[in-house]
Amino acid sequence: MSGTTKVIGTGPGAWFGFIGSTLASYPGRYRAAYHRRRTRTILLTILLIGSLIYPVIHSVFLAGFSRNVVPLPLPDDTVMTFMTIFAIMSIGLNIVAGYAGLLDLGYVAFYAIGAYVAAFLASPHFGQFGIDIVFLGHVGPGAVGIHLPFWIVAIVAILVVATFGALLGAPTLRLRGDYLAIVTLGFGEIVPLFFKNLSSVTINFALGPLAISLSNVNLTGGVQGINPIDPPFLPILDVVFDARSGPLAVYFGMFLVLIAIVVARNLDLSRMGRAWGAIREDETAAEMMGVNTVRTKLLAFALGASFAGVAGAFQASYLGATTSDFFEFSTSILVLIMVILGGIGNVWGALAGAVMLVYVDETLLPYVSQRIGDIAPALPNPSQYNFLIYGVLLVVMMRFRPQGFLPSRQREAELSVHGLADADAQMGIVGEFDNVGVAPPGQDETGSDSRTPETPDEARDL
């Protein structure tokens, strides 16, 4: 048999191998992009390098300058860390809403589940039940409760939250549009209340040799929540990534965002990504063409939810505490706004939307409020009307750029009139309402050929 055939394996090993080959191809792709679009590539490189060195520059120089010389609206380490947390969430919601076209208004529920998984597996909370498990945890000898390292907590959070995502998707497989949004909205409201109300649990259950008896047990901490929670740490250098670690936590969040981007991009380019796109465009047609819509939609919910689980686990570990008050319905709306404004269906758009909105919400609006308070205290505080401002931004975006700041190419073509006109022109198609009554070259208005053959060969072609 002549030639060679490249055999592509299946399973997790082949998938991780594909991710490795993708990362290895980036230098060559960068050189090709530099030769093709030099100015754009240079600007993006400067932006990337600036994002990487900004946390150190802010910690060494800008923070003191803004505090002692001229107040400036510069994001601090905490704001930058929450930029990475919400970036992970927006990338995950983009899988559900952007890739698969499923409207999920209860995304905050997965965020909460991930945070409580970290609270259960990396805190002394379960010491009240006599459960003491310490495995590579960043605690001293004799610690009570369960203490696992963050990488194990993150894996468990992915599995648990993905399971709940599939459980949410299972009863909603036949729902679309507004009905799906209502069901996910209810799920997002129930889960935080569930964690809030499990502060006094009494259970008496017996089934053969199995007997469970709990009397007035606080499972979730109630309104006070659970604290302290072990921070992520690097055992080799004995470095922790918590709210007191400064830019180190920012770089740890950037690392998690990088993993989220690589996974999301590979999912988009995979067979599953094409199936999600088919469901987004027309679920009935996709099913008729052989797409397993049940499995595809369940995977969209599960994989999208797993990103929120990692974000919730990182948030709880970073702050060292978690409570149900962190997970309000407004968080789901905020993440959805990030995806829409940034560019639904595009990973980079979701990332840009998260960075912009967290900056506006946590840095710019408080800065403007403080300046207005110094000049005219009687004027309203803009930070109290953040969702009004976001609503105005959405209305303006839907009017002038409905595809978002950094949309996917397909989404931009769908929502751009100029994009559709250019596509029609390239295909040689005359628009339905353009050039009405004007016949294509060589035809009259009835569509018949009006050319007169001049030679036998031309007559045969006509």
C-alpha positions as CSV (number, residue, x, y, z in Angstrom):
1,M,0.0,0.0,0.0
2,S,1.6,3.2,-1.2
3,G,1.8,6.4,0.9
4,T,1.2,6.8,4.6
5,T,-2.1,7.1,6.5
6,K,-2.3,9.2,9.7
7,V,-4.4,7.4,12.2
8,I,-6.2,9.6,14.7
9,G,-7.1,7.9,17.9
10,T,-10.1,8.4,20.1
11,G,-10.6,9.0,23.8
12,P,-9.0,11.4,26.4
13,G,-5.5,10.5,25.3
14,A,-6.1,11.6,21.7
15,W,-8.0,14.7,22.9
16,F,-5.1,15.8,25.1
17,G,-2.7,15.0,22.2
18,F,-4.7,17.2,20.0
19,I,-4.5,20.1,22.5
20,G,-0.7,19.5,22.7
21,S,-0.3,19.7,18.9
22,T,-2.5,22.8,18.9
23,L,-0.2,24.5,21.4
24,A,2.9,23.4,19.5
25,S,1.5,24.9,16.3
26,Y,1.1,28.4,17.8
27,P,4.6,29.7,16.9
28,G,4.1,28.8,13.2
29,R,0.6,30.3,13.2
30,Y,2.0,33.5,14.8
31,R,4.6,33.9,12.1
32,A,2.0,33.4,9.4
33,A,-0.3,35.9,11.1
34,Y,2.6,38.4,11.3
35,H,3.3,38.1,7.6
36,R,-0.4,38.3,6.7
37,R,-1.6,41.1,9.1
38,R,1.5,42.8,10.5
39,T,0.0,45.8,12.2
40,R,-2.9,43.8,13.8
41,T,-0.5,41.1,15.0
42,I,1.9,43.7,16.6
43,L,-0.9,45.5,18.4
44,L,-2.3,42.2,19.8
45,T,1.2,41.2,20.9
46,I,1.6,44.5,22.7
47,L,-1.8,44.1,24.3
48,L,-0.8,40.6,25.5
49,I,2.5,41.6,26.9
50,G,1.0,44.6,28.6
51,S,-1.7,42.4,30.2
52,L,1.1,40.0,31.5
53,I,3.3,42.7,33.0
54,Y,0.5,45.1,34.3
55,P,-0.1,43.3,37.6
56,V,3.6,43.7,38.5
57,I,3.8,47.3,37.4
58,H,0.6,48.1,39.3
59,S,1.9,46.5,42.5
60,V,5.3,48.2,42.3
61,F,4.5,51.6,40.9
62,L,1.0,52.4,39.9
63,A,-0.8,51.5,43.1
64,G,1.3,54.0,45.2
65,F,1.1,56.7,42.5
66,S,-2.7,56.4,42.3
67,R,-3.0,56.4,46.1
68,N,-0.6,59.2,46.9
69,V,-0.3,61.5,43.8
70,V,-3.2,61.4,41.4
71,P,-6.2,59.1,41.9
72,L,-6.7,57.1,38.7
73,P,-9.3,54.4,37.8
74,L,-6.8,51.6,37.7
75,P,-7.9,48.0,38.6
76,D,-6.1,46.6,41.6
77,D,-5.1,43.0,42.2
78,T,-8.6,41.9,43.6
79,V,-10.4,43.4,40.5
80,M,-8.0,41.7,38.1
81,T,-8.4,38.4,39.9
82,F,-12.2,38.7,39.6
83,M,-11.7,39.6,35.9
84,T,-10.2,36.1,35.5
85,I,-12.9,34.5,37.5
86,F,-15.7,36.1,35.4
87,A,-13.7,35.4,32.2
88,I,-13.8,31.7,33.0
89,M,-17.5,31.9,33.6
90,S,-18.3,33.9,30.4
91,I,-16.2,31.4,28.4
92,G,-18.3,28.6,29.8
93,L,-21.6,30.3,29.3
94,N,-20.5,31.1,25.7
95,I,-20.4,27.3,25.1
96,V,-24.1,27.0,26.2
97,A,-25.5,30.2,24.7
98,G,-23.0,30.9,21.9
99,Y,-22.0,27.5,20.5
100,A,-25.2,25.6,21.2
101,G,-27.7,28.5,21.2
102,L,-29.3,27.5,24.5
103,L,-30.4,30.4,26.7
104,D,-29.3,29.7,30.3
105,L,-30.4,32.2,33.0
106,G,-29.4,30.0,35.9
107,Y,-25.7,29.9,35.4
108,V,-25.0,31.3,38.8
109,A,-26.2,28.0,40.3
110,F,-23.2,26.1,38.9
111,Y,-21.0,28.9,40.2
112,A,-22.4,28.4,43.7
113,I,-22.0,24.6,43.5
114,G,-18.3,24.9,42.6
115,A,-17.7,27.3,45.5
116,Y,-19.4,25.0,48.0
117,V,-17.4,22.0,46.7
118,A,-14.3,23.9,47.5
119,A,-15.7,24.8,50.9
120,F,-16.5,21.2,51.7
121,L,-13.2,19.7,50.5
122,A,-10.7,22.4,51.8
123,S,-12.0,23.6,55.1
124,P,-12.4,22.5,58.7
125,H,-16.2,22.5,58.2
126,F,-16.8,18.7,58.4
127,G,-14.7,18.4,61.5
128,Q,-17.9,18.8,63.4
129,F,-18.9,15.4,62.2
130,G,-15.6,13.8,63.1
131,I,-14.4,13.7,59.5
132,D,-10.7,14.5,59.3
133,I,-9.0,13.9,56.0
134,V,-5.7,15.7,55.1
135,F,-4.1,14.8,51.7
136,L,-1.4,17.2,50.4
137,G,-3.3,20.1,52.1
138,H,-1.7,23.4,53.0
139,V,-2.5,23.0,56.7
140,G,-0.5,22.2,59.9
141,P,-0.5,18.9,61.8
142,G,-3.6,18.0,63.7
143,A,-6.0,19.9,61.3
144,V,-9.6,19.0,61.5
145,G,-12.0,18.7,58.6
146,I,-11.2,17.9,55.0
147,H,-8.1,19.5,53.4
148,L,-7.3,18.6,49.8
149,P,-5.1,20.6,47.3
150,F,-6.8,22.9,44.9
151,W,-6.1,20.8,41.8
152,I,-8.1,17.9,43.3
153,V,-10.8,20.3,44.4
154,A,-11.0,21.7,40.9
155,I,-11.3,18.2,39.3
156,V,-14.0,17.2,41.8
157,A,-15.8,20.5,41.2
158,I,-15.8,19.9,37.4
159,L,-17.3,16.4,37.9
160,V,-19.9,17.5,40.4
161,V,-21.0,20.6,38.5
162,A,-21.0,18.8,35.1
163,T,-23.3,16.2,36.7
164,F,-25.7,18.9,37.9
165,G,-25.5,20.5,34.5
166,A,-26.5,17.3,32.8
167,L,-29.3,16.9,35.4
168,L,-30.6,20.4,34.6
169,G,-30.4,19.6,30.9
170,A,-32.2,16.3,31.1
171,P,-35.7,17.7,31.8
172,T,-35.3,20.6,29.4
173,L,-34.4,18.7,26.3
174,R,-37.8,19.5,24.7
175,L,-37.8,23.1,25.7
176,R,-36.6,26.0,23.6
177,G,-36.3,29.7,23.8
178,D,-38.3,31.4,26.5
179,Y,-39.4,28.1,28.1
180,L,-35.8,27.0,28.5
181,A,-34.9,30.4,30.0
182,I,-37.7,30.1,32.6
183,V,-36.6,26.6,33.7
184,T,-33.0,27.6,34.0
185,L,-34.0,30.8,35.9
186,G,-35.8,28.6,38.4
187,F,-32.8,26.4,38.9
188,G,-30.6,29.5,39.4
189,E,-32.9,30.7,42.1
190,I,-33.3,27.4,43.9
191,V,-29.7,26.4,44.4
192,P,-28.5,29.5,46.4
193,L,-31.6,29.3,48.6
194,F,-30.9,25.6,49.0
195,F,-27.4,26.2,50.4
196,K,-28.7,29.1,52.5
197,N,-31.4,27.0,54.2
198,L,-29.4,23.9,55.1
199,S,-28.2,25.4,58.3
200,S,-30.5,23.3,60.6
201,V,-31.1,19.8,59.2
202,T,-32.7,16.9,61.0
203,I,-32.8,13.5,59.3
204,N,-33.8,10.2,60.7
205,F,-33.5,7.5,58.1
206,A,-33.2,3.7,58.4
207,L,-33.1,1.1,55.7
208,G,-31.9,-2.3,56.9
209,P,-28.4,-2.0,58.3
210,L,-28.1,1.6,56.9
211,A,-29.2,4.2,59.4
212,I,-28.7,8.0,59.2
213,S,-29.6,10.2,62.1
214,L,-28.9,13.9,62.1
215,S,-30.3,16.4,64.5
216,N,-30.1,20.1,64.0
217,V,-26.9,19.9,61.9
218,N,-25.5,22.8,60.0
219,L,-24.4,21.5,56.6
220,T,-23.7,24.6,54.7
221,G,-23.1,27.3,57.2
222,G,-26.4,29.1,56.5
223,V,-26.2,32.8,56.2
224,Q,-22.7,33.0,57.7
225,G,-21.4,30.6,55.1
226,I,-18.2,28.5,55.5
227,N,-14.8,29.8,56.4
228,P,-11.8,29.6,56.5
229,I,-11.2,27.8,53.1
230,D,-7.7,26.7,52.1
231,P,-6.2,28.9,49.3
232,P,-4.6,27.4,46.2
233,F,-0.9,26.9,46.7
234,L,2.2,25.7,44.9
235,P,3.9,23.2,47.1
236,I,7.3,23.4,45.3
237,L,7.8,27.1,46.1
238,D,5.4,27.1,49.1
239,V,3.4,30.0,47.5
240,V,-0.3,30.6,48.1
241,F,-2.7,32.4,45.8
242,D,-5.2,34.2,48.1
243,A,-6.4,37.8,48.6
244,R,-3.1,38.6,50.3
245,S,-0.8,37.3,47.6
246,G,-1.1,40.4,45.4
247,P,-0.3,39.8,41.7
248,L,0.4,36.1,42.3
249,A,-3.3,35.3,42.4
250,V,-3.8,37.3,39.2
251,Y,-1.3,35.2,37.4
252,F,-2.9,32.0,38.8
253,G,-6.2,33.2,37.5
254,M,-4.6,33.9,34.1
255,F,-3.3,30.4,34.0
256,L,-6.9,29.0,34.6
257,V,-8.2,31.4,31.9
258,L,-5.6,30.1,29.4
259,I,-6.7,26.5,30.1
260,A,-10.3,27.5,29.6
261,I,-9.5,29.2,26.3
262,V,-7.6,26.2,25.0
263,V,-10.4,23.8,26.0
264,A,-13.2,26.0,24.6
265,R,-11.4,26.6,21.3
266,N,-10.8,22.9,20.8
267,L,-14.4,22.1,21.6
268,D,-15.5,24.7,19.0
269,L,-13.3,23.1,16.3
270,S,-14.3,19.6,17.2
271,R,-17.1,17.4,15.8
272,M,-19.1,18.3,18.9
273,G,-18.7,22.0,18.1
274,R,-20.1,21.5,14.7
275,A,-23.0,19.6,16.2
276,W,-23.7,22.5,18.6
277,G,-23.6,24.9,15.6
278,A,-26.1,22.8,13.7
279,I,-28.5,22.7,16.7
280,R,-28.1,26.5,17.1
281,E,-29.1,27.1,13.5
282,D,-32.0,24.6,13.3
283,E,-32.4,21.8,15.8
284,T,-35.0,20.0,13.7
285,A,-32.8,20.0,10.6
286,A,-29.8,18.9,12.7
287,E,-31.7,16.0,14.1
288,M,-32.9,15.0,10.6
289,M,-29.2,15.0,9.5
290,G,-28.2,12.5,12.1
291,V,-27.1,14.7,15.0
292,N,-27.9,13.2,18.4
293,T,-29.6,16.3,19.8
294,V,-30.1,14.7,23.3
295,R,-26.5,13.9,23.9
296,T,-25.3,17.1,22.3
297,K,-27.4,19.4,24.4
298,L,-26.6,17.5,27.6
299,L,-22.9,17.8,26.8
300,A,-23.4,21.6,26.2
301,F,-25.0,22.0,29.6
302,A,-22.4,19.8,31.4
303,L,-19.3,21.2,29.8
304,G,-20.5,24.8,30.1
305,A,-21.4,24.3,33.7
306,S,-18.0,22.8,34.5
307,F,-16.3,26.1,33.7
308,A,-18.5,27.9,36.3
309,G,-17.6,25.1,38.8
310,V,-13.9,25.9,38.4
311,A,-14.6,29.7,38.7
312,G,-16.6,29.1,41.9
313,A,-14.0,26.9,43.4
314,F,-11.3,29.5,42.7
315,Q,-13.4,32.4,44.0
316,A,-14.1,30.6,47.3
317,S,-10.4,29.5,47.7
318,Y,-9.2,33.0,46.8
319,L,-11.5,34.8,49.3
320,G,-11.1,32.1,51.9
321,A,-14.9,32.1,52.6
322,T,-18.2,31.5,50.8
323,T,-21.8,32.3,51.5
324,S,-25.0,32.1,49.6
325,D,-25.2,35.9,49.3
326,F,-22.4,35.8,46.7
327,F,-24.6,34.0,44.2
328,E,-27.6,36.2,43.3
329,F,-29.6,36.1,40.1
330,S,-28.0,39.3,39.0
331,T,-24.7,37.4,38.6
332,S,-26.3,35.2,35.8
333,I,-27.5,38.3,34.0
334,L,-24.1,40.0,34.4
335,V,-22.3,37.0,32.8
336,L,-24.8,36.8,30.0
337,I,-24.3,40.5,29.3
338,M,-20.6,39.9,29.1
339,V,-21.1,37.2,26.5
340,I,-23.5,39.4,24.4
341,L,-21.5,42.6,24.6
342,G,-18.2,40.9,23.9
343,G,-19.4,38.8,21.0
344,I,-21.6,35.7,21.4
345,G,-20.1,32.6,19.9
346,N,-16.5,33.9,20.1
347,V,-14.1,33.0,23.0
348,W,-12.2,36.2,22.6
349,G,-15.4,38.2,22.7
350,A,-16.5,36.5,25.9
351,L,-13.1,37.2,27.4
352,A,-13.1,40.9,26.4
353,G,-16.7,41.3,27.7
354,A,-15.7,39.9,31.1
355,V,-12.7,42.2,31.4
356,M,-14.6,45.3,30.3
357,L,-17.7,44.8,32.5
358,V,-15.7,43.8,35.7
359,Y,-13.6,46.9,35.1
360,V,-16.6,49.2,34.7
361,D,-18.5,47.6,37.7
362,E,-15.6,47.4,40.2
363,T,-13.3,50.2,39.2
364,L,-14.7,52.8,36.8
365,L,-18.1,53.4,38.4
366,P,-16.8,53.7,42.0
367,Y,-14.1,56.1,40.7
368,V,-16.7,58.2,38.9
369,S,-19.0,58.1,42.0
370,Q,-16.2,59.3,44.2
371,R,-15.3,62.1,41.9
372,I,-19.0,63.2,41.7
373,G,-19.3,63.0,45.5
374,D,-16.3,65.3,45.8
375,I,-17.6,67.8,43.4
376,A,-21.4,67.6,43.8
377,P,-22.6,65.4,46.6
378,A,-26.2,66.0,45.8
379,L,-26.0,64.2,42.5
380,P,-26.9,60.4,42.3
381,N,-24.3,57.8,42.8
382,P,-23.6,56.1,39.4
383,S,-22.5,52.8,41.0
384,Q,-26.0,52.3,42.3
385,Y,-27.4,52.3,38.8
386,N,-24.9,49.8,37.3
387,F,-27.6,47.6,35.8
388,L,-29.4,50.6,34.3
389,I,-26.1,51.5,32.6
390,Y,-25.7,47.9,31.4
391,G,-29.2,48.0,30.0
392,V,-28.5,51.2,28.1
393,L,-25.3,49.6,26.7
394,L,-27.2,46.6,25.6
395,V,-29.8,48.7,23.8
396,V,-27.1,50.8,22.1
397,M,-25.2,47.6,21.1
398,M,-28.3,45.9,19.7
399,R,-29.0,49.0,17.6
400,F,-25.6,49.7,16.2
401,R,-23.5,46.5,16.6
402,P,-25.8,43.6,17.5
403,Q,-23.0,41.0,16.9
404,G,-20.9,42.4,19.8
405,F,-17.4,43.9,20.0
406,L,-15.5,40.7,18.9
407,P,-18.1,38.5,17.3
408,S,-17.5,35.1,15.6
409,R,-17.2,35.4,11.8
410,Q,-20.4,33.4,11.3
411,R,-22.4,35.5,13.8
412,E,-21.0,38.7,12.3
413,A,-22.2,37.6,8.8
414,E,-25.6,36.7,10.2
415,L,-26.2,40.0,11.9
416,S,-24.4,42.4,9.5
417,V,-26.3,43.7,6.5
418,H,-23.0,44.7,4.8
419,G,-21.7,41.2,5.5
420,L,-24.7,39.6,3.8
421,A,-24.4,42.0,0.9
422,D,-20.7,41.2,0.5
423,A,-21.4,37.4,0.7
424,D,-24.1,37.7,-2.0
425,A,-21.8,39.7,-4.2
426,Q,-19.0,37.1,-3.9
427,M,-21.5,34.4,-4.8
428,G,-22.9,36.4,-7.7
429,I,-26.4,36.6,-6.2
430,V,-28.5,39.6,-6.6
431,G,-30.3,40.7,-3.4
432,E,-34.1,40.1,-3.2
433,F,-34.8,43.8,-2.9
434,D,-31.7,45.1,-4.7
435,N,-31.7,46.0,-8.4
436,V,-35.4,45.1,-8.8
437,G,-36.2,44.8,-12.5
438,V,-32.5,44.7,-13.6
439,A,-31.7,41.5,-15.4
440,P,-28.3,39.8,-15.0
441,P,-25.9,40.3,-18.0
442,G,-27.0,38.3,-21.0
443,Q,-30.6,37.9,-19.9
444,D,-33.8,39.9,-20.3
445,E,-36.2,40.6,-17.5
446,T,-38.1,37.3,-18.0
447,G,-34.9,35.4,-17.4
448,S,-34.4,34.2,-21.0
449,D,-31.1,34.6,-22.8
450,S,-31.2,37.7,-25.0
451,R,-27.7,37.1,-26.6
452,T,-27.6,36.5,-30.3
453,P,-25.2,33.7,-31.3
454,E,-22.6,34.8,-33.8
455,T,-20.9,31.4,-34.5
456,P,-22.0,27.8,-34.5
457,D,-19.8,27.1,-31.4
458,E,-21.4,29.9,-29.5
459,A,-24.9,28.8,-30.6
460,R,-24.1,25.3,-29.2
461,D,-22.9,26.9,-25.8
462,L,-26.2,28.9,-25.6
